[in-house]
Amino acid sequence: MLKHPKNESLSLKAFMSLQQTRDLLFRCEDQAVAEFGITAEQYSVLMAMEDLEEPVRATDIARWLAHKVNSVSMLVDRMVKAGLVERERDLPDRRAVRLFMTGKGKQAYQRAAPAVSRLIEDLLSPLSNEDKDTLISLLEALRGKALRHLSSKD
């Protein structure tokens, strides 16, 4: 159990615990996919590409991952250099760019997916199905509040 100073507010303790948990989960995922030659961030992009309907664009991936488009574009740049993803100009709109997984990207994703599934099952194993439902509800409420906060600042 992580220690928190005694004088912190309950909200701050909850927020810090959430951030620390997020970071630890990300490190676990990064470790799980490393043997397949990709990072957790790259796996997330490949997963989004697998889930989204074509044509896939960086803006679609950014929305799916709740990331900034610029961050996704820079990540895609690295993935193109690594041979995981290809870019292609959209024929109707030459300004738009479609993204496609290469054979190498598909293979990495298909090999990593079972390892990530096992990791998820293992990490969430202490929780009952009722606990998981509660966790989902709580996280969706926080995500909704964060999205509203961000949109009110735009």
C-alpha positions in Angstrom: 0.0 0.0 0.0 1.3 3.4 -0.9 1.9 5.9 1.9 0.4 9.4 1.7 1.2 12.3 4.1 -1.5 12.4 6.8 -2.5 16.0 6.1 -3.5 15.4 2.5 -7.2 15.7 1.5 -9.1 12.6 0.6 -9.5 13.9 -2.9 -5.8 14.4 -3.3 -5.1 10.9 -1.9 -7.6 9.4 -4.4 -6.1 11.4 -7.3 -2.5 10.4 -6.4 -3.5 6.8 -6.0 -5.2 6.9 -9.4 -2.1 8.5 -11.1 0.3 6.0 -9.5 -1.9 3.1 -10.5 -2.2 4.4 -14.0 1.6 4.7 -14.3 2.2 1.2 -12.8 -0.4 -0.4 -15.1 1.3 1.3 -18.1 4.7 0.0 -17.0 3.2 -3.5 -16.7 1.7 -3.3 -20.2 5.0 -1.9 -21.6 6.8 -4.9 -20.1 4.2 -7.4 -21.5 4.6 -6.1 -25.1 8.3 -5.4 -25.1 9.1 -9.0 -26.2 7.2 -8.4 -29.4 9.3 -5.4 -30.3 6.7 -2.7 -29.5 5.9 -0.3 -26.7 2.6 0.0 -24.8 1.9 3.2 -26.7 2.5 1.5 -30.1 0.3 -1.4 -29.0 -2.5 1.1 -28.1 -2.2 2.7 -31.6 -2.3 -0.8 -33.3 -5.3 -1.8 -31.1 -7.1 1.4 -32.1 -6.4 0.8 -35.8 -7.7 -2.8 -35.4 -10.9 -1.5 -33.8 -11.6 1.5 -35.9 -13.3 1.4 -39.3 -11.2 2.3 -42.3 -10.0 4.8 -43.4 -8.1 5.4 -40.2 -6.6 8.8 -39.6 -4.4 10.1 -36.8 -7.4 12.2 -35.5 -9.5 9.0 -35.2 -6.8 7.3 -33.2 -6.3 10.4 -31.0 -10.1 10.5 -30.3 -10.2 6.7 -29.6 -7.3 6.9 -27.2 -8.3 10.3 -25.7 -4.8 11.7 -26.7 -3.8 14.9 -28.4 -3.6 14.6 -32.2 0.0 16.0 -32.2 1.1 13.3 -29.7 -0.5 10.6 -31.9 1.1 12.0 -35.0 4.6 12.0 -33.5 4.0 8.4 -32.3 2.8 7.4 -35.8 6.0 9.0 -37.2 8.1 6.6 -35.1 5.9 3.7 -36.0 6.3 4.4 -39.7 10.1 4.5 -39.2 9.9 1.2 -37.3 7.9 -0.3 -40.2 4.7 -0.9 -38.2 2.4 1.5 -40.0 2.2 3.1 -43.4 0.8 6.4 -44.5 -1.1 7.0 -47.7 -2.7 10.1 -49.1 -6.4 10.0 -49.2 -7.5 10.0 -52.8 -10.6 12.2 -52.5 -8.9 14.6 -50.1 -5.2 14.9 -50.8 -4.6 16.7 -47.6 -5.9 13.8 -45.5 -3.6 10.9 -44.7 -4.8 7.3 -44.1 -3.0 5.0 -41.9 -2.5 1.2 -42.5 -0.9 -1.5 -40.4 2.0 -3.2 -42.2 2.5 -6.9 -42.1 5.1 -6.3 -39.4 2.6 -4.2 -37.4 -0.2 -6.8 -37.8 2.1 -9.6 -36.7 3.3 -7.6 -33.6 -0.2 -6.8 -32.6 -1.5 -10.3 -33.1 1.4 -11.8 -31.1 1.1 -9.2 -28.3 -2.7 -9.3 -27.9 -2.8 -12.6 -26.0 -0.1 -11.4 -23.6 -2.0 -8.2 -23.0 -5.2 -10.1 -22.4 -3.4 -12.4 -19.9 -1.9 -9.3 -18.1 -5.3 -7.7 -17.9 -6.9 -10.8 -16.4 -4.1 -11.2 -13.9 -4.0 -7.5 -12.8 -7.8 -7.4 -12.4 -8.0 -10.9 -10.7 -8.4 -9.5 -7.2 -11.6 -7.8 -8.2 -15.0 -9.5 -8.4 -17.3 -8.9 -11.4 -19.3 -6.5 -9.2 -16.1 -4.7 -8.3 -15.2 -4.4 -11.9 -18.6 -3.0 -12.8 -18.2 -0.5 -10.0 -14.7 0.4 -11.1 -15.9 1.0 -14.7 -18.7 3.2 -13.4 -16.3 5.3 -11.3 -13.7 5.6 -14.1 -16.4 6.6 -16.6 -17.6 9.3 -14.3 -14.1 10.6 -13.8 -13.4 10.5 -17.6 -16.6 12.3 -18.3 -15.8 15.0 -15.8 -12.2 15.4 -17.2 -13.6 15.6 -20.8 -16.1 18.3 -19.7 -13.3 20.2 -17.9 -11.1 20.1 -21.0 -13.9 21.2 -23.4 -14.8 24.1 -21.1 -11.2 25.4 -21.5 -11.2 25.2 -25.3 
